[in-house]
Amino acid sequence: MNKDDGGSRLPWWAAALIGVVAGAVALGVAQLAAGLTNASASPVIAVGGAVVDRTPPALKDWAIRNFGSNDKLVLISGIVVVLALIAAGLGVISRRRIGYGMTGLLLFGLVGAGAAATRPDSGPFDILPSLIGVGAGAWALSLLFRRVESNDWDDLPEEYPAAAGTSAWTTDPEHPARDTDEGEPDPNEQDGNEPVPQPAEMPPVMRAGDDLYTFDRRRLLTGVAVGVGVAGVAGFGGRLLGASKDVDLARRTVAKTLPRPAVAAKPIPAGADLHLKDLSPFITPNRDFYRVDTALVVPSVDPTDWTLKIHGLVDKPVELTFDDLLRRPLMEADVTLTCVSNDVGGPYVGNARWLGARLADVLRDAGIRSGADMLLSVSQDGFTCGTPVDVVMDGRDALLAVAMNGEVLPAAHGFPVRQVVPGLYGYVSATKWITEIKVTRFDQDEAYWTPRGWSPLGPIKTESRIDVPRDGDAVPHGPTIIAGVAWAQHKGISAVEVQVDGGEWREAKLAAVNGPDTWRQWSIETDLAPGKRVITVRATDASGYTQTPNYAPPAPDGATGHHAIGVLVG
C-alpha cells in the first residue's frame, strides 16, 4: 500500500471506524496520563472547562434549568460525541493520505494541551496527557490502516490461490487443465480429461488502476476490538489512578480529629420541621444538597497541603494551614444557601448546619485597610467570586466552613474548606475549595461571573415555593394541605400567603426557626373545588417587603415573581 502515491481504497465506513477507534485510544491513553499527573489535564475535562468559562450566561441558565446537576455530564457527553465525529472524519481523510489524519490528530492534541495549560490550576506537566494521547492515537491510526489492507500479494493468507499468482479458476486435480491459445484454461472443455472449472474462494481482492490491494474484514474487526480494549483499559486505569488520589481517606482522617464547636448553634426548635410528605426538610441531607459550580472534575485537595493566603489591602498578609484553621475557635451556624441561577420555584436552595471559623475574625487578624470593599476569593480550580467586605464584617455568621451537617465537608461541597456567607447568592459568597482571599476593591478587580453579565453584588431576594402538592398533581376535592418553604436569608420570613385561582390571599401557618439565616416551612389547609385550580404563594420578610408578582429571570441578579402551580381537583 502506498498512500503517498494514490491513497487507500479502503471503504469509507471502515476508515471512519478506524478513525473513531484511534480517537478512543488517544482519549483513553490521555486519561491514563492525566491520572498520573492531574485529572483536570485530561483533554476532555480541559476543553470542557474552557467551554464552561466561555459559556454565555443565557446558555448557562438554560443548561441548569433543563439538566440541573447533570449539566456537566451532558457537556462532557456532548464533547465526546463531537470528538467521535471529528475522529471519524480524520479516518475518512486518511484514506487519501495517512498524513492528513496524523495532522488532524496533532491539531486537536494541541487544542487539548492549550486548554489544559491555560486552566487557572494548571501545572507544568499538564500539557503531557494530550500530547501523549495524540501519539497513541496516531500510532493506532497507522497500525490499523496497515493491518486491514495491503497491495502486496505476499501479505495474503496462503489458502487464497490468488496470493500465489494462480487463476481465480481451479481444476479437478485428476484432470489437469489444458491451456487455450491465449494461455488460459478453457472453461468450455468439460469432457474426458479436459479441465473442469470450479470457482475458488476469493479473498476480498480488488483492482483499481494498476494497484491490487486487499481489505480484510476479519483483521479490521480484531484490530478494532483490540483498539477499543486498549482505550477502555487505559481510560479505566486513569480513573482508578485519579481515584487513588481521592479525598475519602483524608476526610476520614480529618473526621477523627475534628474539634467540637466552641460556639454551638442554637437548638433547632421542635416545630421547625412539619414532617409533611414531599415537603423539603428543614435540614437538607448532604446527599440531596444542590451542587452548582464550574468544576467538571471535583478538585482533590489534600488538607495537609492546603493553605489559605490572605493578602492585598491588608496590614499583615496571613497564610493559614488546615491545622491553623482547626486550632481557631469553631462555631456552628444554620444557614440556607441559594444559587443565583435558581428560577422562581426552583430547586437550587438548601439549608445545612455548618461548622467553621468566623471569617471576620481571620480578616481582623490580617487588618483590612481603609477603602477595601471586596474580598476576591479563589478556588482550587481557579474560580473566583467577589464578596462585599461590609457584609462579612457586619456580625453575621460568615464562616470558613470545614463541616456540614455534622460531618466533614463532602468533596463535592468544598472539602477541605469552603466559604459560607448568609444573605448572599452563592456566586458572590460560597467559594468551594477556597485557597486565597485577596482584599481589594470592586473598581479594581472582577470576579468570575461579573464580566459575564452578572451583578457584582448578589443579595438574596425574598422568595417562596410550593412543595405540596406538585405542579400537575391530581388531588381529591375538599380539604387539601398546601405547604412549602420561604426564604429571606439574614432578614427572616414574617408571613406567607396563599391564593387559589386569583382569589383572596390567605395567611399560612409558619413553622418555627432558630434564626434569620434559614428558610422557613409553611402550610395551610384549604378546600379546593373540583376542576383545574391554580395555587400561588408569596412571602413577606422581616423588613416588611412582600414579594413582587412581576417575573424577572435569574440573570443578572436573581429571579423574582410568585411561584404558582396548577392542579386537577377531582
N, C-alpha and C positions, 0 to 999 in steps of 0.2 A: 504494500500500500504506500503510495507517495502522495500525501496530501498537499505538498507544496506544488506538485505538478498538475493536479487535477481535482484534488479534494476527494472526500469519501462519498461513496454512493449508498451509504447506509440509509435505510428508511428513516424518514424524519421523526417518526414516533419513537424509534429505537434510540436515535440521537438525543431526543428530548428526555427520554427516560434516563439515559446515561448522564445528562446534564443535571437532572434532579438528584440522582444518587451522588454525583460528585459534590453538589452543593450541600447535601446532607452530611457527607464525610467532612467537608470543610467546617460546617457548624458544629458537628459533634466533637471534632478534634479541638476546635477553638474553645468549646465549653470545657473540655478537659484541661486545656492550658489555663483557662480562667479560674478553674477550681484550684490550681496550684498557685495562682497569683492573687487575683481579685475578682470575685464573682461579677462585679459591676463591669469588668472589662470584656465580658462576653459580647461579641458584636451585636447580637440581637438586643441585649439589655442596653448597651451603649447607644445604639441607634434609636432604640425606643425611648431612652432618656432624652436624647436630643429632640425627638418628636414631641415629647411632653413639654419640654422647655419652650418650644415654638408653637404650641397649640393656642389658637385664638381663644379668648375667654368664652365666646359663644359656643364654640365646638366643645370645649371642656365641660360646660354646663350641660350640653346635650348628652355627652357621654355619661356623665354622672347620673342624669335623670333616667337614662334608658338602661344603663348597665350597672349602676351603683358601684359596689365594691369590686365588681368583676370587670371594671373598665380597663384595668391593667392587663388582665388576661385576654380581653378582646383585642387590645392594642398589640400585644405580643403575637397573638394568633394571626392577626392581620399582617404583621411584618413577615412572619414565617411563610404565609401564603404568597405574598408578593415576591419574597426571595425564591420560593419554589418556581414561580412563573419565570422569573429572570433566569434562574439556573437552567430551566428547560430551554429558554431561548438561546442561552450560551451553548447548550448542547447541539441545538439545531445549526447554529452558525459554525460550529466546529466541524460540520460535515464538509464545509468548503475548505477550511484550513484550521488545524488544531490550535494554531497560534491565536486565532481570533477568540476562541473560548478562554485560553490562558490569559489573554489581555483583559478580558471582561472580568474574570475572577480576581485578577490583581487589582483592578479598579475598585471593585466592591470591597476587597480586603482593605484597601487604603481608606475607603469611606468608614469602615468599621474601626480601623485603627485611629483615624482622625476623631471620630466620635468619642472613643474611649479616652484619648489623650486630652480632649477638651472638657471632660467632665470635671466638676469642681473638686471631686475627691480622687482624681486620677493620680497614679503613681508612675515612676519612671519606666516600669515594665508593662504598663497596661496596653501598649500597642502590640505586644507579642502575641496574645491569643488570636487576634485577627490575622496577623501575618503567618503564623504557624498554620492556622486553619486554611488559608489560601494555598500554602504549599501542599498540604494534604489533599485539598480539593483538586489542584492541578495534577497531582500525581494520579489520583483516582480517575480523572477525566482521560488522561493519556493512556493509562493502563487498560481501562475498559474499552476504549476505541481499538487499541491494538488487539485486545482479546477476542473481539467479536467479528473482526473482518481481516482479510488478508488478500493480497494479489499474488501471493507466492504459492504455487501448487503444492510445494513440499509441505505446506502447513496443513493440508487436508488430511483427514484420517485415512489410514491405509485401506479401509473397507470400501472407499469410494474409488471406482476404477478410473474415473476421470483424473484422479490425482496422479496416476501413473502414465497418463497420456493416452489411455485407451479410449475407444469409441464409447458412445452412450449406448451402443448395442452390443450385446454379448451373444455367444453361440452355445449350442449344446456341446459339451466337451467331447462327446463321442463323434461329433460331426464338425470337423474343422471348417472354418469359413473359407470360401473361395472369393478372392477379390475380383471386382469388376475391372474394366479397363481404367476406371478412374481411381483405382486403388481402394475402393470401399467395398465392403461385403454387400452382396446383392440380396436385399430383403425379400425379393420376389421368388428366389430359388429355394423351395422348401421340400423337394423330393430327394430321395436317395441320401447321398452323403452331402447334399447341399446344406448350407447353414440354415439353422432355424433361429431367426432373430427373436430375442426376448428383451423387453425393456428392463434396463438396470435401474436400481435405486439411485436417484440423482441427489447429490448434495445441493444445498442452496447456492448454486453457482450461477453467476450472471455475467453477461458480456456488455460492455459499454465502451464503444470505440475500440481501441486495441488492448484495453485492460480487461483481464479476467480477475474477479475477486469473489470472495466467499462471505456470507453472512450466516453465522452460526447462532440460531436462536437459543440452543441449549447453553452455549457458553455465555450468551447475554444474560439469561436468567440466573445462572450460577454466579456470574460476576455481580449482578445486581443484588443478589441475596447476600453475598459477602460484603459488598459495599454498605448495604443497609445495616448489616450486623456490626460492622466497624463503627458506623455512625452512632448506632444505638448504644453500643458498649462504651464508646468514648463519651457520649453525652451523659449517660447514666453515671459513669465514673466521675465526670466533672461535678455532677450534682452531689455525689457521695463525698467528694473532697470538700465541696462547699459546706456540706452538712457537718463535716468533721470540725469546721470552724464555727459551728452554730453556737449560740449563746446559752443553750439549755443548761449545760454543765455550769457555766458561770452564774446563771440565775439561781440554780440550786445552791451553789456555794454562798452567794450573797444572802439567800433566804435564811441560812443558818446563823448569820451574824447581823441580820437587820435589826437595828436598835428599836426599842419601843418609843412611841412618841413622847416627847417632853410635854407637849400640849395635845391632849386628846380632843377629838371632835365631840361636839355635843351629842348626846344620845339621840338616835332617830325616834321621834315620837311614835307611840303605838298606832296612831291614826294616820301616819304618813302614807301608808300603802293600803288602798281599798281592797286589794286582793280580788279584783274582778277579772274574769276570764278575758284574755286578749287585751287587757289594759296594760300599758307599759309599766313595769315595776318601778318603784321609787329608786332603787339601786339597779343600774343596768349591769348584768353579768359581763365580765371581761370578754367572754367569747362572743357576746352579742353587741358589744360596743362598736359603733361605726368606725370605719377607717377611711379617711380621705387624705392622701398625700401624694407627692410626686415621685416617691421611690418605687421603681419597678422591682427591685430586689431589696428586701428588708436588710438594712445595714447590720452587720455583725460586729458589735463593739465590745472589746474586752475591757471590763471595768478596771482591771489592773493597769491598763494602758491609758484609760480615759483621763482627760484633763479638761477643765473649763477655764478658758482665758477671758478675763475681763479687762478691757483696755479702751483707749480712745480719750474722751473728755473726762478723765478721772485724775485724782490727785496721786493715786498709787495703784498701778496695774496689779491685778491679782490673778494667780493661777492656782486653781484648786484641783487636787486629785479626788478620786472617788472616796478614799478613806477620809480625806479632809472634810468632804461634804457630810459623810455619815457621823463625824465627830461633832458636827454642829447640832444645836437643839432642833429636833424634828417635830413638826406639828401635823395634825390631821385636819382635813377640811373636806366637806361635801360640796362639790362643785359640778354644775352642769356645763358641758361643753357643747358648742353648736358650730357647725360648718357654715360658712357664708354661702355655700352652694345649695343649702337646704331651701327648697321651694316651700311655698305655703302648704302645710300639711305633710311635709316630707319627713324622711326617717333619720336624717343626719344630725341627731341630737341625742345625748345620753348623759346620765348622771352617775357619778362614781365618788367613792371616798378615797382621797389622795393623801399620801404621806410624803413630806419633803421639808426642805429648809426654806425659810422665808427668803424670797428673792430680794426684798427691800433691805434686809439685814446684810446680805452679801454685798449689795451695791453700796451701802453705807460704809462698809469696810474699805471699799475702793475710793470712795469720796467723789460724788458726782459734781462736776464743775457747773458753774452758773451758765445758763444758755443752752445746756444739753436738754433735748426734748424727745429723743428717740433712742430706744435700745434695739440695735440691729443684731438679732440673734442668728446664729449659723448652725445648721445641722451637719451631721457627719457626711451626708450625701450632697452637701453644698447648698441646700435650700436655705433661704433667708426670710425672716419676717421682721417687720418694724413695729415695736410696741411703744405707745406713749409713756414717757417716764412718769408723768404725773399720776397716771392710772395705777402703776405699780407701787408708787410711793404713798398712796392716799390711805393706807391702812387695811386694804382688803387682803384676802389670803392668797396672794400671788406666790407660787411655790416653784422651786426646783424639785420636782417630784421624783421619788425613787420607788414608790409602791402604789398599787391601785387595787382597791377593794380587798385589802388585807394580804396581798401577795406582791412579790417583786414585779415590777413593770414587765408586761409581756414584751417580747422583742418588737412586735408589730406596733406597739403603742409607745415606743421610745426608749427601751432599755439601753443603757443603764439610767439615764437621766433625761427628763423632758421638762418643758416649761408649762405651767398651768396658771392662767390669769382669769379670774371670774369677770364676766361682763363684756368680754371682747370675743369676736369671732375668731376661730382657730387660725385663720391665715395671718392674723396680726398678733398672735399671742401664744399659740400652743406648739412651739417648736419641739419636735421629737429629736432624739439622739443629739441633743444640743452639745456643742463643743466650744462655742465662742459667743461672747456678747461685746459688741462694740458700742460704747456710749457716744452718741453722735447727734446730728440734727436732721430733721426731715428735709430741710432745704439743701443738705449736703449729700445725703445718701438715700437710695431707694431700695426697698425690699423686693423679693421675687415677683410678687403679683402686681405691684404698683405700676411699673411700665407696661403691664399687660392690660391696663384699663381699670383696675380695681382701686377703690378708695384707699388712701394711706391710713385712714382711721377706720376702725371697724367696731363701733359699739353695737352690741346685740340689740335687735329690735324686739319689742314685746310681741309675742306670738302665742297661738293656742292651736291645738289639734284634737280632732275627734278620733279616738281609737276604737270605740264600741258604739254602734255597730260599724262594720266596714262599708266603704262605698260599694254599692251594688248588691248588698246583702238583702235577702228576703227575710222579713221579720213578721211575727204574728201581730194582729191588731190588738189594741188595748194597752195597758201599762207597759212601757218599754224603758229600760235603763240606757241612758246615753252617757258616755264617760270618755275622758281623755286626759291630756296634760297641757299645762300652760307654763310659759317661762318668761322671765324678765330679769336675767341674772344681774345681781348686785342692786336691784331695786325691789324685787319681790312682786308676787301677784296678790292683788287685793280682792279681785272679783272676776268671775267667769259667767257669761250669759249665753243662753242657747235660744235659738229661734227656729221654728218649724214653718216652712212654706211662706216666709216673709211676714209672719205674724209678730206678735209682741215678743220682746226679749224677756226671758225668764232666768232668774239668777240660780246658778248651780251651787251645790254644796262643795266646799273646798276641803281637801284633806289637810292634815297638819304638816308643818315643815319646821326644820330646826335652824333656819336662816334664810337670807335673801338671795343666796347664790345658787339655789337648786330650782328645778322645775317643781310644779305642784299638781297633783292629781285633782280631778274634779268629777262630779257625777250629778245626774238629775234624772228623775223618773217622770215620764210624761205619757199621756195617752196619744197614740197615733191611730188616725182613722185609716181604713183600707184605701189602697191606691198608691200612686207614686208620691213620695214625700222627699222634700229637700230639707236637710238639717244643717244649720250654720252655727258657728261658735265665734265668740270674741272675748278678749280678756282686757282687764284694766290693771295697770301696775300700781305700785305703792305711791308713785308720784302723781297719780290721778289721770295719767294718759290712757285712753282707750284706743284699741287697735283701729286703724283706718280700714274702711271697706275697699279702698282703692288698691287694685292689684299693681304690684311692681315686681319685676323678675329679680333673681338673686344679684345679678350684676347691676351696678358696681359696688353696692354696699349692703346687700341683704334684701330678701323678699319682704313684701308687705301684702296685706289683704286678709279677708276672712276665709277660714277653711270651711268648705261646705261639702256634704256628701249626699248622694241620692240612694234611697232605699225603697223597696217594694213591700208595702204592708199588705198582708193577706188576711 
